[in-house]
Structures are given as structure tokens and as C-alpha cells.
């Protein structure tokens, strides 16, 4: 399959579990499941445990509520009524200092912390006699004349870290890009990595004192992409990187910190010498150096687009297969801690379907109860539809649902909500009507544990999509890209929505 075809799949189409079976398939068993044969049913499994692998990698949740003690109107500095002040000077405004002077009452604006009584703001401070907070739900766009995009995001202490690529700065060509945003969506600093070729970062994981990020690198003048892993400290300084010279095209699309091990698992794809695409699984040191690698797959096209760590040190990957080079179908694969395949499932129907993201569900004892998988599905004669599945611990579908019926749509990122609150999803939808008719919009969904939509938010940015997702107790943060007016150009986007209703601003 041509490189252009793979990239088109990734960028234009760039998935869920419950009760485990008493006995799963033997190691290496290849199971094909008819997606049409499954029926949607209520989720009655034990609620997932907080901290499930691939939920939201983060250092520490950022602050989300109003901060600072509000001034008490009953204890402000005031003066009793007197000859110059016929009444008490207290104006009941916590943002003024009230005194009785020789000329009468003076109410001087202060800059004290306050509370504007809005749940959509934080860090409220008095300004010009008014209590003003900064929004914690927002939309931010980072534009330049050159293409830029964000592919993944994690919560940090007081904000967010997002990675992607930019052609607007750096060493030349496309460079890996790390942005630090505060909790209000404002850019605090950004950093670029790479050489003068085409370098892209697609996924990141927290190391305990910095970041591990992976992607691909292509040297200037070369026609071949290679795997790329970088180690970055808390401040964004590059510590180490690994980019072995490739013999054929290979890329990394996901990285997670391995459970019970001071190392990382990364997944993507590698073309073999016959031109077939194989799932590539690597274990990496914190420096990005490779400890081992294995390839998997038997059809002409077997890439992995996302990866989730498991409690036993293994992982589950989601991607696509194309048997005989024909229609695409979602592919879910489980590996042990040594990278050996323990089972795989292909979900086939009469049309085509694609897997883009996976999250692990755990019970209170930390045991895997299943997986939630996001992607898209295209039945004969219909448009591509956003698709959500939940499977048991062996990958057997428990229920599935499509999420948008008005036009083409896709889920590109999925995460488990906090507690037993269902799932958060990000991707794109295309409406047939309204001011953005016929254009993709970055879209965020929240569903319950049975896949029923609680709310859906399309952000109103034309030709955009959400690629990365981080969930906190009060909000969901999504990063992605918007195609600009110039052919091929994109702008980087970041959006934070309320976990309760999907609002992305105080004005909504």
C-alpha cells in the first residue's frame, strides 16, 4: 500500500470492554467477529476503577475552581456615620475599600481575590471595582502562515502539555512541537525539536519528572520516515532522543508508561520488504533507547494507531486490518509484557470500519474488565459514522453504537470518565445545514456507561477535528487542528469543555 494512502487514512479518519470470560482464547488465537451480529445492551458490569490505563496521563490535575478568599462585605474597612458621612460608608461591594474621610465616603477599588459566583471561572480578582474571573472553559487557536497541528494532550500541575508539529519555527521543515498552556488556555511557553527534515510528535507520556514523546522523523532529502522518541524535562528541555536510520517506512503513533516497569511501550507501524504494513511494538527506556521490538500482522495492512497499558505489564493496541488488500476493519490486539500476542480480534461487517483509540476498564480490585474503543464505521450506501464499542476482557463486543447520523463523522480519541461517569470522546462531525454546512467541526461527546449520549458539542470551527483528549473531574480538554484557507495549511486548536454540559465558554 502506498505511503500516501496510509497518511490519508491517518489524517482523514485519524475504540470498549466489560465482563471477562471464564476462559479466553489460547495465545495467538485469531478471532474474527461479525460486528453486525452484536446487539446493544445496557452496561451492568462493575464500574471502572479510577486511574485506568490510557484514561488520562497526567502529572497532577490543574486547578479548576475559583481561588482566593473573597472579601467579606461585612468586614471591609468602613467608617461609622458621622458629621461628614451621614450614613455608613459600606457599599456592600467586596471590590472596594470603604472609608469615611473629611470629604465624605470614599469607596476605592481594590485588587483583592474575590468570588464572581460563576462555576466557569477561576482565579477571580477585583479589577476597577468589579470581581472578574478567568474562564476555565475555553477555545484557543494557535495560528501562523505555516501548517501547525496538535495531536495529544495531558493535564499538568496548573495547566496542560500538548504536542504536535509546526513548520512556523524550529530547525526547518516540520519540527516536533510542545506547548505548555495554563488552565485558561493561554500559551505559557513552547518548544521545538528535530532537524531540518519532517519531524512529527504524536503521543506523550509522563515519566515522573518530565515527558516521553514519540512520532516519526524524515531526514531532509530522504523519502523514508523513521521512528522517533524524545525525552523532555518538566521545563521542555530536550534530554535525549532516539531516531535509528530506517530501512523502510516506520512510525510511532502511541506511547504509554508500562505498568510495574520503569520503561515505556510504543506502537505504530513498519513496512516490510514486501511493502506490507506491520504493527510495530517497542519497549523503550526513558531516554527513548529501544530495549526490544516486535512486529505483528498477517494481512497487507496492519498498523496500530493507539495503545493502552495493562496492569500485568502488557498492552492492548487498536488499529486496522485490510484482508487481501480489500476493505478495512477494526483490529484489537492484546500483548503480554514481552510483546507476544495473546489474542486478536477483527470486527468485520458488510462495509468498512476503522479503529482509532482504546481505553482500559478496571474493576475496584484493579482487574481488567474490558475495553472501550472509538473509531468509525461505514455501511454500504451510507456515510462514515462515529462508532463506539465496549468489549469484555477478551475483546468480545458487549455493545456498540453509532453516535452521529446527520453526516460523516469519526471518533479519534476516547477516555474513561471519572468514577462511573461513562466515556468522553473527541473527533469530528459534519453537519448538512447551518453556517458551517458541509464542513467538519471538532466535536466532543460524553456518553453514559451504555454508550448513550449525554451531550455533544461541536465547537463551531470550520474544517477542524479533535485528535487528543485529557479528562479531569470538571472538564475535558481536546487538541487538534483546523484546515486553513491555504491548501494543506492547518492551525493548531485546543478546547476545554465542561464535564457537565459540554459548554466551552461562560457565554454559552
C-alpha positions as CSV (number, residue, x, y, z in Angstrom):
1,X,0.0,0.0,0.0
2,X,1.4,3.4,-1.0
3,X,2.6,5.8,1.7
4,X,0.2,8.5,0.5
5,X,-2.7,6.1,1.1
6,X,-1.6,5.4,4.7
7,X,-1.2,9.0,5.5
8,X,-4.6,9.8,4.0
9,X,-6.1,7.1,6.3
10,X,-4.4,8.6,9.3
11,X,-5.1,12.3,8.7
12,X,-8.6,12.0,7.4
13,X,-10.0,9.2,9.5
14,X,-7.2,9.9,12.3
15,X,-12.4,2.3,20.2
16,X,-14.9,-0.8,24.6
17,X,-15.0,-3.6,27.4
18,X,-16.7,-5.2,30.4
19,X,-17.1,-8.6,32.0
20,X,-14.3,-11.1,31.3
21,X,-15.0,-14.6,30.0
22,X,-14.3,-17.6,32.2
23,X,-11.6,-18.7,29.7
24,X,-10.2,-16.7,26.8
25,X,-8.7,-17.9,23.5
26,X,-5.3,-19.6,23.5
27,X,-2.3,-17.4,22.9
28,X,-2.1,-16.2,19.4
29,X,-5.7,-17.1,18.5
30,X,-7.0,-15.1,15.6
31,X,-10.7,-14.4,16.1
32,X,-12.9,-12.8,13.5
33,X,-16.2,-11.4,14.9
34,X,-19.2,-10.2,13.0
35,X,-20.0,-6.7,14.2
36,X,-23.5,-6.9,12.8
37,X,-24.3,-9.9,14.9
38,X,-23.8,-8.0,18.2
39,X,-26.7,-6.3,19.9
40,X,-26.5,-3.2,22.0
41,X,-27.3,-3.8,25.7
42,X,-27.1,-1.9,29.0
43,X,-23.8,-2.0,30.8
44,X,-24.2,-3.9,34.0
45,X,-20.5,-4.5,34.7
46,X,-18.8,-3.2,37.8
47,X,-17.9,0.5,37.5
48,X,-14.3,1.0,36.2
49,X,-11.7,1.9,38.8
50,X,-10.2,5.4,38.8
51,X,-6.8,5.6,37.2
52,X,-7.5,3.0,34.4
53,X,-4.6,2.8,31.9
54,X,-5.0,5.2,29.0
55,X,-7.6,7.3,30.8
56,X,-5.6,10.5,31.1
57,X,-1.9,10.6,31.6
58,X,-1.0,13.5,33.8
59,X,1.3,14.7,36.4
60,X,-1.2,16.5,38.7
61,X,-4.7,17.8,37.9
62,X,-4.7,21.5,37.2
63,X,-6.7,23.8,39.5
64,X,-10.2,24.1,38.2
65,X,-12.2,26.2,40.8
66,X,-12.2,29.7,42.0
67,X,-9.2,30.5,44.1
68,X,-8.5,33.0,46.8
69,X,-10.7,34.0,49.7
70,X,-13.3,36.5,48.8
71,X,-13.5,39.8,50.7
72,X,-16.4,39.7,53.2
73,X,-18.7,42.6,52.7
74,X,-19.4,42.6,56.4
75,X,-15.8,43.0,57.4
76,X,-14.5,45.6,54.9
77,X,-12.8,48.6,56.2
78,X,-15.6,51.1,56.9
79,X,-16.3,54.2,59.0
80,X,-19.4,54.8,61.1
81,X,-21.8,57.5,60.2
82,X,-20.5,60.9,61.3
83,X,-20.6,64.6,60.5
84,X,-19.0,64.0,57.1
85,X,-20.7,60.7,56.4
86,X,-24.4,60.8,57.3
87,X,-24.7,57.0,56.7
88,X,-22.4,54.0,56.9
89,X,-19.9,54.0,54.0
90,X,-20.1,50.3,53.4
91,X,-21.3,49.9,49.8
92,X,-21.5,46.0,50.1
93,X,-19.0,45.7,47.2
94,X,-16.1,43.4,48.2
95,X,-14.0,45.0,45.4
96,X,-13.9,48.4,47.1
97,X,-12.2,49.7,50.3
98,X,-14.7,51.9,52.1
99,X,-13.7,54.7,54.4
100,X,-15.2,57.9,55.8
101,X,-12.9,60.9,55.0
102,X,-13.2,64.6,55.6
103,X,-14.9,64.9,52.2
104,X,-17.3,62.1,52.9
105,X,-17.4,58.4,51.9
106,X,-14.6,57.1,49.7
107,X,-15.0,53.7,48.0
108,X,-11.6,52.9,46.5
109,X,-11.4,49.9,44.1
110,X,-9.0,47.2,45.3
111,X,-7.3,44.2,43.8
112,X,-8.2,41.5,46.3
113,X,-9.2,38.0,45.5
114,X,-12.9,37.6,45.2
115,X,-15.7,35.2,44.0
116,X,-17.7,36.1,40.9
117,X,-20.2,33.3,41.7
118,X,-19.5,31.7,38.3
119,X,-18.5,28.0,38.1
120,X,-16.9,28.6,34.7
121,X,-14.2,30.8,36.1
122,X,-11.2,30.6,38.4
123,X,-8.6,32.9,39.9
124,X,-11.2,35.7,40.5
125,X,-9.6,39.1,41.3
126,X,-11.1,42.5,41.8
127,X,-10.5,45.0,39.0
128,X,-11.9,48.5,38.7
129,X,-14.4,47.7,41.4
130,X,-15.7,44.6,39.7
131,X,-15.0,40.9,40.5
132,X,-13.6,39.3,37.4
133,X,-12.6,35.7,36.9
134,X,-10.7,33.9,34.1
135,X,-12.6,31.2,32.1
136,X,-11.8,27.6,32.8
137,X,-13.8,26.5,29.7
138,X,-12.4,28.0,26.5
139,X,-11.3,27.7,22.9
140,X,-7.8,28.6,21.8
141,X,-6.3,28.8,18.4
142,X,-2.6,29.0,17.5
143,X,-2.3,30.3,14.0
144,X,0.6,31.1,11.7
145,X,1.2,31.2,7.9
146,X,2.7,27.7,8.1
147,X,1.0,24.4,9.0
148,X,0.7,23.5,12.6
149,X,-1.3,20.8,14.5
150,X,-1.7,19.3,17.9
151,X,-2.0,15.5,18.3
152,X,-2.1,14.7,22.1
153,X,-2.6,16.5,25.4
154,X,-2.1,15.7,29.1
155,X,-3.0,17.6,32.3
156,X,-0.2,19.1,34.3
157,X,0.0,21.0,37.6
158,X,-1.9,24.2,36.8
159,X,-2.4,23.6,33.1
160,X,-1.8,21.3,30.1
161,X,1.0,20.0,27.9
162,X,0.2,19.4,24.2
163,X,2.4,18.0,21.5
164,X,2.3,18.1,17.7
165,X,4.2,19.7,14.9
166,X,4.9,23.1,13.4
167,X,6.5,24.5,10.3
168,X,6.5,28.0,11.6
169,X,9.6,27.7,13.8
170,X,12.4,25.4,14.6
171,X,15.3,23.9,12.6
172,X,13.4,23.8,9.3
173,X,10.8,21.6,7.6
174,X,8.3,20.3,10.1
175,X,9.5,20.1,13.7
176,X,8.1,18.4,16.8
177,X,6.3,20.9,19.0
178,X,5.5,21.0,22.7
179,X,3.2,23.7,24.2
180,X,2.5,24.5,27.8
181,X,-0.9,26.1,28.4
182,X,-2.3,27.4,31.6
183,X,-5.7,26.4,32.9
184,X,-7.3,29.2,31.0
185,X,-5.9,28.1,27.6
186,X,-3.2,30.8,27.3
187,X,0.2,29.8,25.9
188,X,2.9,29.9,28.6
189,X,5.8,28.6,26.5
190,X,6.5,26.4,23.5
191,X,9.5,24.3,22.4
192,X,10.5,22.7,19.1
193,X,12.6,19.5,18.5
194,X,14.1,17.9,15.4
195,X,16.2,18.6,12.4
196,X,15.8,20.2,9.0
197,X,13.6,17.4,7.6
198,X,10.0,16.5,8.5
199,X,9.5,15.6,12.2
200,X,6.2,15.0,13.9
201,X,5.3,14.1,17.6
202,X,2.0,12.2,18.0
203,X,1.8,10.9,21.6
204,X,3.3,11.7,25.0
205,X,3.5,10.0,28.5
206,X,4.5,11.3,31.9
207,X,7.8,10.0,33.2
208,X,7.6,11.2,36.8
209,X,9.8,14.2,36.2
210,X,9.2,15.0,32.5
211,X,7.9,13.6,29.3
212,X,8.4,10.8,26.8
213,X,7.1,11.7,23.3
214,X,7.1,9.6,20.1
215,X,6.4,10.1,16.5
216,X,8.3,10.0,13.2
217,X,11.3,11.7,11.6
218,X,12.3,12.0,8.0
219,X,15.7,13.5,7.2
220,X,15.9,16.3,4.6
221,X,16.1,14.8,1.1
222,X,15.0,11.3,2.3
223,X,11.9,9.6,1.2
224,X,11.7,7.3,4.2
225,X,10.1,8.0,7.6
226,X,11.7,6.5,10.7
227,X,10.6,6.1,14.4
228,X,11.5,8.9,16.8
229,X,11.4,9.1,20.6
230,X,12.4,12.0,22.7
231,X,12.9,12.5,26.5
232,X,12.0,16.0,27.7
233,X,12.2,17.5,31.2
234,X,9.5,19.4,33.0
235,X,10.6,22.7,31.5
236,X,10.5,21.4,27.9
237,X,14.3,21.0,27.5
238,X,15.4,18.0,25.4
239,X,17.3,15.5,27.4
240,X,17.7,12.6,25.0
241,X,16.3,11.3,21.7
242,X,16.4,8.2,19.6
243,X,15.9,8.1,15.8
244,X,17.5,5.0,14.3
245,X,18.1,5.2,10.5
246,X,15.1,3.3,8.9
247,X,15.3,0.8,6.1
248,X,11.6,1.1,5.2
249,X,8.9,3.5,6.4
250,X,8.1,3.2,10.1
251,X,6.3,5.5,12.6
252,X,5.3,5.5,16.2
253,X,1.7,6.7,17.0
254,X,1.2,6.0,20.7
255,X,3.3,5.7,23.9
256,X,2.3,4.6,27.4
257,X,4.3,4.1,30.6
258,X,4.5,0.3,31.2
259,X,2.8,-0.9,34.4
260,X,5.2,-2.3,37.0
261,X,8.3,-1.3,35.0
262,X,10.4,1.8,34.6
263,X,10.0,1.7,30.8
264,X,7.6,2.6,28.1
265,X,5.7,0.8,25.4
266,X,5.2,2.4,22.0
267,X,3.2,1.3,19.0
268,X,2.9,2.2,15.3
269,X,3.7,0.5,12.1
270,X,6.6,-0.6,9.9
271,X,6.6,-1.6,6.2
272,X,8.3,-4.9,5.5
273,X,10.5,-5.5,2.4
274,X,7.4,-6.8,0.5
275,X,5.6,-3.5,1.1
276,X,3.2,-4.9,3.6
277,X,2.5,-2.8,6.7
278,X,3.0,-4.5,10.1
279,X,2.1,-3.4,13.6
280,X,5.3,-2.3,15.4
281,X,5.6,-2.7,19.2
282,X,8.6,-1.4,21.1
283,X,9.7,-1.2,24.7
284,X,11.7,1.9,25.3
285,X,14.0,3.2,28.1
286,X,13.1,6.7,29.4
287,X,15.8,8.0,27.1
288,X,13.9,6.6,24.1
289,X,16.5,3.9,23.5
290,X,15.0,0.7,22.3
291,X,15.1,-2.4,24.6
292,X,13.3,-4.7,22.2
293,X,10.8,-4.5,19.3
294,X,8.4,-6.9,17.7
295,X,6.1,-6.8,14.6
296,X,2.7,-8.4,14.2
297,X,0.1,-8.9,11.5
298,X,-0.6,-11.2,8.6
299,X,-2.6,-9.0,6.1
300,X,-1.2,-6.4,3.8
301,X,-2.1,-3.6,6.2
302,X,-1.9,-4.0,10.0
303,X,-0.9,-0.6,11.6
304,X,-1.6,0.4,15.3
305,X,-3.0,3.9,15.9
306,X,-3.4,3.7,19.7
307,X,-2.1,1.8,22.7
308,X,-3.2,1.3,26.4
309,X,-1.1,-0.2,29.2
310,X,-2.4,-3.2,31.2
311,X,-1.7,-4.0,34.9
312,X,0.4,-7.1,34.1
313,X,2.9,-5.0,32.1
314,X,1.3,-5.9,28.8
315,X,-0.8,-3.7,26.5
316,X,-3.7,-3.6,24.1
317,X,-3.5,-1.9,20.7
318,X,-6.1,-0.8,18.3
319,X,-5.7,-0.3,14.5
320,X,-6.9,-1.6,11.2
321,X,-6.6,-4.7,9.0
322,X,-7.2,-5.0,5.3
323,X,-7.5,-8.7,4.4
324,X,-6.4,-9.4,0.9
325,X,-5.8,-5.7,0.5
326,X,-9.5,-5.1,0.5
327,X,-11.9,-3.3,2.9
328,X,-10.6,-2.0,6.2
329,X,-11.8,-3.5,9.5
330,X,-11.1,-2.6,13.1
331,X,-8.4,-4.7,14.8
332,X,-7.9,-5.1,18.6
333,X,-4.8,-6.9,19.8
334,X,-3.5,-7.9,23.3
335,X,0.1,-8.4,24.1
336,X,1.9,-9.7,27.2
337,X,4.8,-7.9,28.9
338,X,7.3,-9.4,26.5
339,X,5.4,-8.2,23.4
340,X,3.9,-11.6,22.5
341,X,0.4,-11.6,21.1
342,X,-2.1,-13.3,23.4
343,X,-5.2,-12.7,21.3
344,X,-6.5,-10.6,18.5
345,X,-10.0,-9.7,17.2
346,X,-11.1,-8.4,13.8
347,X,-14.6,-6.8,13.7
348,X,-16.0,-7.4,10.2
349,X,-19.2,-6.3,8.7
350,X,-20.6,-5.7,5.2
351,X,-18.9,-2.3,5.0
352,X,-15.7,-0.9,6.4
353,X,-14.7,0.3,9.8
354,X,-11.6,1.8,11.5
355,X,-10.2,1.8,15.0
356,X,-8.6,4.9,16.3
357,X,-8.5,4.9,20.1
358,X,-8.7,2.5,23.1
359,X,-9.0,2.8,26.8
360,X,-8.9,0.0,29.5
361,X,-11.6,-0.6,32.1
362,X,-10.7,-1.9,35.5
363,X,-12.7,-3.1,38.5
364,X,-12.1,-1.9,42.0
365,X,-9.5,-4.7,42.5
366,X,-7.5,-3.4,39.5
367,X,-8.5,-6.3,37.2
368,X,-9.3,-5.7,33.6
369,X,-13.0,-6.0,32.8
370,X,-12.8,-4.8,29.2
371,X,-12.1,-2.1,26.7
372,X,-13.8,0.9,25.2
373,X,-12.9,1.6,21.6
374,X,-13.6,4.5,19.3
375,X,-13.4,4.9,15.6
376,X,-15.8,5.0,12.7
377,X,-17.9,2.7,10.6
378,X,-19.2,2.9,7.0
379,X,-22.0,0.6,6.0
380,X,-22.9,0.1,2.3
381,X,-24.5,3.2,0.8
382,X,-24.0,5.3,4.0
383,X,-21.6,7.9,5.2
384,X,-18.8,7.2,7.6
385,X,-20.2,7.3,11.2
386,X,-18.6,7.8,14.5
387,X,-18.5,4.4,16.3
388,X,-18.2,3.4,19.9
389,X,-17.8,-0.2,21.2
390,X,-17.4,-1.8,24.5
391,X,-15.9,-5.3,24.8
392,X,-15.2,-7.7,27.6
393,X,-11.7,-8.6,28.8
394,X,-11.2,-10.9,25.8
395,X,-12.3,-8.4,23.2
396,X,-15.8,-9.7,22.6
397,X,-18.3,-7.0,21.8
398,X,-20.8,-6.3,24.6
399,X,-22.5,-3.4,22.9
400,X,-21.8,-0.9,20.1
401,X,-23.4,2.3,18.9
402,X,-23.0,4.9,16.2
403,X,-23.0,8.5,17.5
404,X,-23.9,10.9,14.7
405,X,-26.4,10.3,11.9
406,X,-26.6,13.7,10.1
407,X,-23.3,13.3,8.1
408,X,-19.8,11.9,8.0
409,X,-18.2,11.7,11.5
410,X,-15.4,9.9,13.4
411,X,-14.2,9.3,16.9
412,X,-10.4,9.9,17.1
413,X,-9.8,9.8,20.8
414,X,-11.6,8.1,23.7
415,X,-11.1,8.2,27.5
416,X,-13.0,6.8,30.5
417,X,-14.8,9.4,32.6
418,X,-14.1,10.0,36.2
419,X,-15.7,7.5,38.6
420,X,-18.6,5.7,36.9
421,X,-19.4,8.5,34.6
422,X,-19.2,6.8,31.3
423,X,-16.9,7.9,28.5
424,X,-15.5,11.1,26.9
425,X,-14.8,11.1,23.1
426,X,-13.3,13.6,20.6
427,X,-13.3,13.6,16.9
428,X,-15.2,15.4,14.1
429,X,-18.7,15.7,12.7
430,X,-20.1,17.2,9.5
431,X,-23.5,18.9,9.5
432,X,-25.6,19.2,6.3
433,X,-27.1,22.6,7.5
434,X,-26.3,25.8,9.3
435,X,-23.5,28.3,8.7
436,X,-20.8,25.5,8.5
437,X,-22.8,23.1,6.4
438,X,-20.6,20.6,4.7
439,X,-17.6,21.3,6.9
440,X,-16.1,19.1,9.6
441,X,-16.1,20.5,13.1
442,X,-14.1,19.5,16.1
443,X,-16.6,17.6,18.3
444,X,-16.7,16.3,21.9
445,X,-19.1,13.7,23.2
446,X,-20.0,12.5,26.7
447,X,-21.8,9.2,27.0
448,X,-23.0,7.1,29.9
449,X,-21.6,3.6,30.6
450,X,-24.0,2.1,28.0
451,X,-22.9,4.5,25.2
452,X,-26.0,6.7,25.4
453,X,-25.0,10.3,24.6
454,X,-25.4,12.7,27.5
455,X,-24.2,15.7,25.5
456,X,-22.4,16.6,22.3
457,X,-20.6,19.8,21.5
458,X,-19.4,20.9,18.0
459,X,-17.1,23.8,18.6
460,X,-18.0,25.9,15.5
461,X,-14.5,25.9,14.0
462,X,-14.7,25.2,10.3
463,X,-12.8,22.2,8.9
464,X,-11.5,21.0,12.2
465,X,-11.1,17.8,14.2
466,X,-10.1,16.7,17.7
467,X,-7.2,14.3,17.9
468,X,-6.1,14.2,21.6
469,X,-8.1,14.1,24.8
470,X,-7.5,14.6,28.5
471,X,-10.2,14.3,31.2
472,X,-10.4,15.8,34.6
473,X,-13.1,15.9,37.3
474,X,-14.7,19.1,35.9
475,X,-13.6,19.3,32.3
476,X,-12.4,17.6,29.1
477,X,-9.6,19.1,27.1
478,X,-9.2,18.4,23.4
479,X,-6.5,19.3,21.0
480,X,-6.5,19.1,17.2
481,X,-6.2,21.0,14.0
482,X,-8.2,23.2,11.6
483,X,-7.6,23.3,7.9
484,X,-6.9,26.9,7.0
485,X,-7.6,28.7,3.7
486,X,-4.3,27.8,2.1
487,X,-4.2,24.4,0.6
488,X,-2.7,21.9,3.1
489,X,-2.2,24.5,5.8
490,X,-3.6,23.8,9.3
491,X,-3.9,25.8,12.6
492,X,-3.5,24.2,16.0
493,X,-6.5,24.1,18.3
494,X,-7.1,23.5,22.0
495,X,-10.6,23.4,23.6
496,X,-11.8,22.8,27.2
497,X,-15.4,21.8,27.8
498,X,-17.4,21.5,31.0
499,X,-17.8,17.9,32.0
500,X,-21.4,18.5,33.0
501,X,-22.9,20.1,29.8
502,X,-20.1,20.4,27.2
503,X,-20.0,24.2,27.3
504,X,-16.8,25.7,26.1
505,X,-17.3,29.3,27.4
506,X,-19.1,31.2,30.1
507,X,-21.2,32.9,27.5
508,X,-23.0,29.7,26.3
